[in-house]
Amino acid sequence: MAGLTAGAPMPQSITVHEQSRVLEVTFSDGAHFRIPFELMRVYSPSAEVQGHGPGQQVLQTGKRDVTLTRLEPVGNYAVQPTFSDGHDSGIFSWDYLYELGRDEQALWADYAERLAAAGVDRDAPMAPKAGGHGCGGH
């Protein structure tokens, strides 16, 4: 998903809307997206969220009210957001931001299916990381 494709649309403007919690991006092909921070956080391209291979994704919950505390450029091909929950290891290429905007409805549907399959609510707090508080590895 991530990466920079030759000739791909480039962002013309990026605006962080704190009140509505969306990242507004206008691309060179005229596409205009308002990407919710929650969607960005749930689909962060970081290893912490995506895992280190197929099927190792970590289902993110409790991110409805997450905000962006920083948005740093990465070269001229990506941005690296810092979210209010401390997550800051995802690098969002222009291609990936475009995909998040273009595919938002399908991504929300996929997220709802993954939540249902795991039997958890979107607003449930994240489970502690393994090796945490002597809970036998659960």
N, C-alpha and C positions, 0 to 999 in steps of 0.2 A: 504494500500500500504506500508506504513512505518512499520518498525519493523525488528527484527532479527530472521530469521528462522534457526532452528538447522540444521547444515550440509550445509547451504547455502555457495556459493562461497565467499571467503574473498578477499579483495584487496591485491595484491602483490606489486603494486606500484601506486602512485597517483602523477601526474605531472600537474602543472598549466602552461598553455601556454598563456602568456599575449598577444603576437602578434596576434595569431589566435583565441584568446578568446575561448579556449576549455579546459576542464578538461580531461586529459588522464588517464584512469584507466585500469589496467590489473588485472584480477581476477585469483584466484587459479584454476579455471576450464579451463583456457586458453583464456577465453573471453577477448577481448581488445576493449575498447570503447573510442571515442573522443567526449565527451558530450559538446555541445555548452553552454557557460555561459547563453545565452539568454534562451535556453530551461530550464536550471536549475532555472532561475529567474521566468519564466512564470509558471513553475510547482512546485514552492517552496512548501514544505509540511507545511508551517506555516499557522496559523489561519488567518493571514492577507490576504493571497491569497486563501486558501481553504475554509474560512468561518468556521462556527461552526456546520455545518451539510450539508446534501445533498442539492444541488441546491443553495448553498450560496457562491459558488466560485466567486471571484472577477477577472474579465477578465483583464489581464495585457497587456498594450500596451507601445510602446516607449522603449522597452528593447533591441533592436537589438545591440546597442553599449555598453551594460553594461559589466563591467569587475569585476573581483574578486580583492578586496583590501586585504582580509585576508581569510585564510582557517584554522580553528582551529579544532583539534581533539576533539571528544566528547566520553570519555571513549575509549573502543576498538571496538565500533560498529557503529560510525558515524563521520561525519564532519559537521561543522557549518560555512558556508561561509558568508563573509560580501561583499555585492555587492557595486559597485560604486554609486548606487542611494541611499545608506544608508540602504537598506533592510538587516537585519541580524538575523531574528528570525526563519529561516528555519533550521531544523536539518535533514540532509540527511543520513539516515542509509545506510549501505552497500547494503541491499536488494533494497532500493529505487534507489540508483545510478545504480545498475545493471539493474533495470527495465527501467530507463531513457535511458540507453545505448541500451538495447535490443529492446525497443519499440520506438526508436527515430522517425522513419518514421511515425508510426501511431499517435504518439503524435503531430507531426507537422501538420498532416492532421486534427486531432481533433481541434487543435488551429486555423487553417485556417477556419474551419467550424464555430467555436464559434465567430471568428472575423466577418465573413460574416453575421451570424445571428444577431449580434449586430450592423451591419452596420458601423463598424469602421475599420480603417487601422492599420496594424501592427505597424506602426511608429507614430501613433497618440499619443500625450501626454496623460498621465493618467489624468482622471477627478479629480478635487479636492475632498477630502473626504467630506462626508456629514457634515453639520454643519459648513462649512468653511466660506465663505465670503458673508454672507447675501444674498444668491441666492435663498431663499425660499425653501431650503431643496433639491434642485436638484443637 
